[in-house]
Amino acid sequence: MLNKVGYPKTTNNVLKPSKFQKVILSAERLGNKIPHPLTIFIILIAILFIISHFTQGIVVKLPGTDDEIITQSLLKADFVRSFLKNIPKNFVDFPALRYALVIILGTAVCEYSGLFNAVMKRFVANASNTLIATIVVFLSLNGNLIGDSAFVFIPTLAGVVYAAKGRNPILGIATSYACVNGGHSAAIMFGSSDAILYGITESVMQLLPITQNYSAHVAMNWYFLAVSAILLTPVAVYVSEKIIAPIVEGSDVFNVDKDIDYYAEAGLSELEPIEHKGLKYAGISLLTYIIIILVLTIPQGAFFRNTDTGNILPKSPFMDSIVMLMTFLFLIPGITYGITVGKIKKDRDVANYMVKGITSMAGFIVIVFGASQFVACFKDTNLATLIAIRGTEFIKAINLKDVPLVIVFILFMSFLNLFVVSASAKWAMVAPIFVPMFALLGYSPAFAQALYNVGNSCTNIITPLSSGLAIVLGMMSRYKKDTGLGTLISLMIPFSIAFLFFWTALSIIFLLFNLPLGPNAGIYL
């Protein structure tokens, strides 16, 4: 029996929750007693103002440079004036807001024209739950290849897929988000984020003669990334299907609101002939669009290549335009399908679908307002830099090696990631210490970067500072209006723990067996 959004009602036919599942449900209930995320961010800002006042004036030297930073008080008149002045700028410049609101214009047309539903009925009807979960997990783990826009459209699609299959869309969104935001060290191919980290690594290699001649390159972690993507997929699927699914689909706590009619008629019935025709033309339009983009990107000197270097990564018009290119990737087939099946008869229909999409993101926009101000305030205090540098100095002082070094370094980076979520900013802070330190212990810069990426990935999904958190809360609130931080974080905890254990074990295996991390990139110097 399906409820209004098309997934099974969960009543008496579920297994008795295990002790661990009871803990997760308790965390969900406790977490959702916390005020609205906007209120939480306001409270955190107030606390930060007070803490910054008592920690002001601490001087710390930036590793590898002669520059110093000083922790600042937000209670100073100049900072208060600056904060009030920049509130609108902090809000509209928040990356998550820019990406989400643009891409939703394309996905909304696909959604309300019926294209998503038709695709699901065509390809998902006979697929098992495990197969669907595997596909969602693998695509999400590789989402970092297309940048931050993956935070928006892959979890959105996952929610649609699960709803159309008759499952709770919150489960699909949670699974996808865990892998998109927690999968920075897993991908079948290196991407722009790897290129950015490599650039930082290369710059600090000049600090010591021992690393100045090291042959570093953007693909030096490629093998590690690819192995992670392949082996982490079944791990994430297991967590989703065996731990999270019984909780989400076995408790009324996670049931979606009955007055939300997303995919209310999305039973997996046979496609009508006109829908088959719509899918055909939508597929042709999508393929044509992809071919055009490839022609404008792949050849040397192509339109979307960097005019100075001729490269695509890390910086090029293609990467700069990725959000809009992804929007058109949805918009073009969505319009084509809508016109074919009669859902789009005039331009006003397209605009109305976009309006519906933006309207559905209202909760997300409100959350982003609070999140953007908190992140800006935290940055202004310089406390993040202080935490990063003091922590790295402690790790260096205790002089760990081999397996203990791997474990402690990953745990430290995972902890640090709770406070400094930007991968590039954090690596820029700690690389000048850890790349030389690893080199003096006989380890390559590639190994230091790989371990950093692992620690950076595992706790991305549970830190309240992540911009992706606001995005996924907005998505979940489309199906369950009272979705709160407790709902999300309680579902992310099992993924975070599993990722941490998996990647730590994989890193130790690479170390003990001296496996190559990438082409001509080993563990040792």
QUIGIPE-V846016 format. One record per residue. RES is the residue in three letters. PHI is phi in radians with two decimals (none if undefined). BURIAL is b if it has 24 or more other ideal C-beta (glycine too) atoms within 12 Angstrom, else e. Layout:
((RES/PHI/BURIAL) (RES/PHI/BURIAL))
This chain:
((MET/none/e) (LEU/-1.83/e) (ASN/-1.53/b) (LYS/-1.11/b) (VAL/-1.64/b) (GLY/1.73/b) (TYR/-2.08/b) (PRO/-1.11/b) (LYS/-1.20/b) (THR/-1.88/b) (THR/-2.18/e) (ASN/-1.83/e) (ASN/-1.70/e) (VAL/-1.94/e) (LEU/-1.26/e) (LYS/-1.11/e) (PRO/-1.08/b) (SER/-1.28/e) (LYS/-1.07/e) (PHE/-1.14/e) (GLN/-1.13/b) (LYS/-1.11/e) (VAL/-1.10/e) (ILE/-1.11/b) (LEU/-1.10/b) (SER/-1.14/e) (ALA/-1.10/b) (GLU/-1.12/b) (ARG/-1.15/e) (LEU/-1.14/e) (GLY/-1.10/b) (ASN/-1.41/b) (LYS/-1.43/e) (ILE/-1.18/b) (PRO/-1.03/e) (HIS/-0.97/b) (PRO/-0.89/b) (LEU/-1.07/b) (THR/-1.11/e) (ILE/-1.06/b) (PHE/-1.13/b) (ILE/-1.12/e) (ILE/-1.11/e) (LEU/-1.09/b) (ILE/-1.11/b) (ALA/-1.09/e) (ILE/-1.10/e) (LEU/-1.11/b) (PHE/-1.02/b) (ILE/-1.22/e) (ILE/-1.06/b) (SER/-1.09/b) (HIS/-1.17/e) (PHE/-1.51/e) (THR/-1.94/b) (GLN/-1.18/e) (GLY/1.54/e) (ILE/-1.32/e) (VAL/-1.78/e) (VAL/-2.42/b) (LYS/-1.55/e) (LEU/-1.25/b) (PRO/-1.01/b) (GLY/1.43/b) (THR/-2.39/e) (ASP/-1.69/e) (ASP/-1.37/e) (GLU/-2.17/e) (ILE/-2.10/b) (ILE/-2.18/e) (THR/-1.16/b) (GLN/-2.01/b) (SER/-1.65/b) (LEU/-1.41/b) (LEU/-1.52/b) (LYS/-1.23/e) (ALA/-1.00/e) (ASP/-1.09/e) (PHE/-1.21/b) (VAL/-1.11/e) (ARG/-1.07/e) (SER/-1.10/e) (PHE/-1.09/b) (LEU/-1.09/e) (LYS/-1.16/e) (ASN/-1.65/e) (ILE/-0.96/e) (PRO/-1.08/e) (LYS/-1.16/e) (ASN/-1.00/b) (PHE/-1.21/b) (VAL/-1.29/e) (ASP/-1.55/e) (PHE/-1.12/b) (PRO/-0.95/b) (ALA/-1.04/b) (LEU/-1.16/b) (ARG/-1.06/b) (TYR/-1.14/b) (ALA/-1.15/b) (LEU/-1.23/b) (VAL/-1.34/b) (ILE/-1.17/b) (ILE/-1.11/b) (LEU/-1.08/b) (GLY/-1.36/b) (THR/-1.17/b) (ALA/-1.12/b) (VAL/-1.13/b) (CYS/-1.08/b) (GLU/-1.21/b) (TYR/-1.44/b) (SER/-1.35/b) (GLY/1.69/b) (LEU/-1.14/b) (PHE/-0.99/b) (ASN/-1.09/b) (ALA/-1.14/b) (VAL/-1.09/b) (MET/-1.11/b) (LYS/-1.13/b) (ARG/-1.33/b) (PHE/-1.95/e) (VAL/-1.80/b) (ALA/-0.92/e) (ASN/-1.78/e) (ALA/-1.52/e) (SER/-1.31/e) (ASN/-1.04/b) (THR/-1.15/e) (LEU/-1.13/e) (ILE/-1.08/b) (ALA/-1.06/b) (THR/-1.11/b) (ILE/-1.12/b) (VAL/-1.06/b) (VAL/-1.11/b) (PHE/-1.13/b) (LEU/-1.12/b) (SER/-1.19/b) (LEU/-1.06/b) (ASN/-1.62/b) (GLY/-1.10/b) (ASN/-1.16/b) (LEU/-1.15/b) (ILE/-1.88/b) (GLY/1.57/b) (ASP/-1.17/b) (SER/-1.11/b) (ALA/-1.09/b) (PHE/-1.05/b) (VAL/-1.60/b) (PHE/-1.45/b) (ILE/-1.24/b) (PRO/-1.07/b) (THR/-1.05/b) (LEU/-1.10/b) (ALA/-1.08/b) (GLY/-1.08/b) (VAL/-1.11/b) (VAL/-1.05/b) (TYR/-1.16/b) (ALA/-1.12/b) (ALA/-1.16/b) (LYS/-1.44/b) (GLY/1.59/b) (ARG/-2.08/b) (ASN/-1.18/b) (PRO/-1.09/b) (ILE/-1.09/b) (LEU/-1.11/b) (GLY/-1.12/b) (ILE/-1.11/b) (ALA/-1.10/b) (THR/-1.09/b) (SER/-1.15/b) (TYR/-1.08/b) (ALA/-1.01/b) (CYS/-1.46/b) (VAL/-1.17/b) (ASN/-1.45/b) (GLY/-1.77/b) (GLY/-1.87/b) (HIS/-1.18/b) (SER/-1.90/b) (ALA/-2.51/b) (ALA/-2.98/b) (ILE/-1.27/b) (MET/-2.50/b) (PHE/-1.23/b) (GLY/-2.22/b) (SER/-1.14/b) (SER/-1.12/b) (ASP/-1.17/b) (ALA/-1.13/b) (ILE/-1.16/b) (LEU/-1.11/b) (TYR/-1.05/b) (GLY/-1.04/b) (ILE/-1.19/b) (THR/-1.03/b) (GLU/-1.08/b) (SER/-1.17/e) (VAL/-1.52/b) (MET/-1.15/b) (GLN/-1.39/e) (LEU/-1.27/b) (LEU/-2.24/e) (PRO/-1.02/e) (ILE/-1.16/e) (THR/-1.93/b) (GLN/-1.13/e) (ASN/-1.80/e) (TYR/-1.20/b) (SER/-1.49/e) (ALA/-1.59/b) (HIS/-2.73/b) (VAL/-1.13/b) (ALA/-1.69/b) (MET/-1.24/b) (ASN/-1.94/b) (TRP/-1.03/b) (TYR/-1.08/b) (PHE/-1.12/b) (LEU/-1.08/b) (ALA/-1.15/b) (VAL/-1.07/b) (SER/-1.07/b) (ALA/-1.08/b) (ILE/-1.28/e) (LEU/-1.37/b) (LEU/-1.31/b) (THR/-1.00/b) (PRO/-1.12/e) (VAL/-1.11/b) (ALA/-1.17/b) (VAL/-1.09/b) (TYR/-1.07/e) (VAL/-1.05/b) (SER/-1.13/b) (GLU/-1.43/b) (LYS/-1.71/b) (ILE/-1.98/b) (ILE/-1.35/b) (ALA/-1.00/b) (PRO/-1.06/b) (ILE/-1.31/b) (VAL/-1.19/b) (GLU/-1.61/b) (GLY/-1.98/b) (SER/-2.49/b) (ASP/-1.16/e) (VAL/-1.01/b) (PHE/-1.77/b) (ASN/-1.11/b) (VAL/-1.33/b) (ASP/-1.17/e) (LYS/-1.27/e) (ASP/-1.60/e) (ILE/-1.72/b) (ASP/-1.86/e) (TYR/-1.05/b) (TYR/1.00/b) (ALA/-1.10/e) (GLU/-1.85/e) (ALA/-1.57/b) (GLY/-1.11/b) (LEU/-1.52/b) (SER/-1.37/e) (GLU/-1.20/e) (LEU/-1.24/b) (GLU/-1.32/e) (PRO/-0.95/e) (ILE/-1.17/e) (GLU/-1.24/b) (HIS/-1.03/e) (LYS/-1.12/e) (GLY/-1.09/b) (LEU/-1.11/b) (LYS/-1.07/b) (TYR/-1.20/b) (ALA/-1.12/b) (GLY/-1.11/b) (ILE/-1.11/e) (SER/-1.14/b) (LEU/-1.15/b) (LEU/-1.09/e) (THR/-1.07/e) (TYR/-1.09/b) (ILE/-1.09/e) (ILE/-1.07/e) (ILE/-1.07/e) (ILE/-1.11/b) (LEU/-1.11/e) (VAL/-1.10/e) (LEU/-1.48/e) (THR/-2.16/b) (ILE/-1.22/e) (PRO/-1.08/e) (GLN/-1.06/e) (GLY/1.38/e) (ALA/-1.18/e) (PHE/-0.99/e) (PHE/-1.60/b) (ARG/-1.53/b) (ASN/-1.12/e) (THR/-1.21/e) (ASP/-1.55/e) (THR/-1.78/e) (GLY/1.38/e) (ASN/-1.62/e) (ILE/-1.74/b) (LEU/-1.92/b) (PRO/-1.55/b) (LYS/-2.25/e) (SER/-2.90/b) (PRO/-1.00/e) (PHE/-1.11/b) (MET/-1.19/b) (ASP/-1.16/e) (SER/-1.77/b) (ILE/-1.05/b) (VAL/-1.12/b) (MET/-1.23/b) (LEU/-1.11/b) (MET/-1.20/b) (THR/-1.09/b) (PHE/-1.15/b) (LEU/-1.05/b) (PHE/-1.60/b) (LEU/-1.11/b) (ILE/-1.11/b) (PRO/-1.16/b) (GLY/-1.11/b) (ILE/-1.15/b) (THR/-1.04/b) (TYR/-1.13/b) (GLY/-1.06/b) (ILE/-1.14/b) (THR/-1.12/b) (VAL/-1.57/b) (GLY/1.57/e) (LYS/-1.38/b) (ILE/-2.13/b) (LYS/-2.00/e) (LYS/-2.68/e) (ASP/-1.07/e) (ARG/-1.07/e) (ASP/-1.12/b) (VAL/-1.08/b) (ALA/-1.08/e) (ASN/-1.13/e) (TYR/-1.11/b) (MET/-1.12/b) (VAL/-1.06/e) (LYS/-1.06/e) (GLY/-1.10/b) (ILE/-1.13/b) (THR/-1.05/e) (SER/-1.17/b) (MET/-1.70/b) (ALA/-1.03/e) (GLY/-1.08/b) (PHE/-1.08/b) (ILE/-1.09/b) (VAL/-1.13/e) (ILE/-1.10/b) (VAL/-1.07/b) (PHE/-1.00/b) (GLY/-1.21/b) (ALA/-1.08/b) (SER/-1.12/b) (GLN/-1.23/b) (PHE/-1.14/b) (VAL/-1.07/b) (ALA/-1.12/b) (CYS/-1.13/b) (PHE/-1.06/b) (LYS/-1.15/b) (ASP/-1.15/b) (THR/-1.31/b) (ASN/1.18/b) (LEU/-1.18/b) (ALA/-1.09/b) (THR/-1.13/b) (LEU/-1.06/b) (ILE/-1.06/b) (ALA/-1.11/b) (ILE/-1.25/b) (ARG/-1.10/b) (GLY/-1.15/b) (THR/-1.18/b) (GLU/-1.12/e) (PHE/-1.16/e) (ILE/-1.05/b) (LYS/-1.16/b) (ALA/-1.19/e) (ILE/-1.50/e) (ASN/0.95/e) (LEU/-1.45/b) (LYS/-2.48/e) (ASP/0.94/e) (VAL/-1.04/e) (PRO/-1.02/e) (LEU/-1.09/b) (VAL/-1.03/b) (ILE/-1.12/b) (VAL/-1.17/b) (PHE/-1.11/b) (ILE/-1.12/b) (LEU/-1.12/b) (PHE/-1.13/b) (MET/-1.14/b) (SER/-1.12/b) (PHE/-1.18/b) (LEU/-1.06/b) (ASN/-1.14/b) (LEU/-1.17/b) (PHE/-1.94/b) (VAL/-2.16/b) (VAL/-1.56/b) (SER/-1.22/b) (ALA/-1.09/b) (SER/-1.23/b) (ALA/-1.12/b) (LYS/-1.17/b) (TRP/-1.14/b) (ALA/-1.11/b) (MET/-1.30/b) (VAL/-1.74/b) (ALA/-1.03/b) (PRO/-1.05/b) (ILE/-1.63/b) (PHE/-1.41/b) (VAL/-1.12/b) (PRO/-1.11/b) (MET/-1.09/b) (PHE/-1.08/b) (ALA/-1.12/b) (LEU/-1.14/e) (LEU/-1.55/b) (GLY/1.70/e) (TYR/-1.72/b) (SER/-1.37/b) (PRO/-1.02/b) (ALA/-1.09/b) (PHE/-1.22/b) (ALA/-1.05/b) (GLN/-1.17/b) (ALA/-1.10/b) (LEU/-1.15/b) (TYR/-1.05/b) (ASN/-1.09/b) (VAL/-1.10/b) (GLY/-1.07/b) (ASN/-1.20/b) (SER/-1.51/b) (CYS/-1.13/b) (THR/-1.89/b) (ASN/-0.98/b) (ILE/-1.45/b) (ILE/-2.09/b) (THR/-1.44/b) (PRO/-1.24/b) (LEU/-1.51/b) (SER/-1.22/b) (SER/-1.15/b) (GLY/-1.14/b) (LEU/-1.07/b) (ALA/-1.11/b) (ILE/-1.11/b) (VAL/-1.25/b) (LEU/-1.10/b) (GLY/-1.11/b) (MET/-1.12/b) (MET/-1.13/b) (SER/-1.20/b) (ARG/-1.18/b) (TYR/-1.78/b) (LYS/-2.39/b) (LYS/-1.10/e) (ASP/-1.61/b) (THR/-1.04/b) (GLY/-2.26/b) (LEU/-1.04/b) (GLY/-1.09/b) (THR/-1.01/b) (LEU/-1.23/b) (ILE/-1.14/b) (SER/-1.10/b) (LEU/-1.38/b) (MET/-1.48/b) (ILE/-0.98/b) (PRO/-1.06/b) (PHE/-1.11/b) (SER/-1.06/b) (ILE/-1.12/b) (ALA/-1.11/b) (PHE/-1.08/b) (LEU/-1.10/b) (PHE/-1.14/e) (PHE/-1.08/b) (TRP/-1.21/b) (THR/-1.11/b) (ALA/-1.11/e) (LEU/-1.13/b) (SER/-1.10/b) (ILE/-1.15/b) (ILE/-1.09/e) (PHE/-1.04/b) (LEU/-1.18/b) (LEU/-1.15/e) (PHE/-1.74/e) (ASN/0.89/e) (LEU/-1.39/e) (PRO/-1.19/b) (LEU/-1.48/b) (GLY/-2.99/b) (PRO/-1.01/e) (ASN/0.96/e) (ALA/-2.44/b) (GLY/-1.76/b) (ILE/-1.25/b) (TYR/-1.85/e) (LEU/-1.22/b))
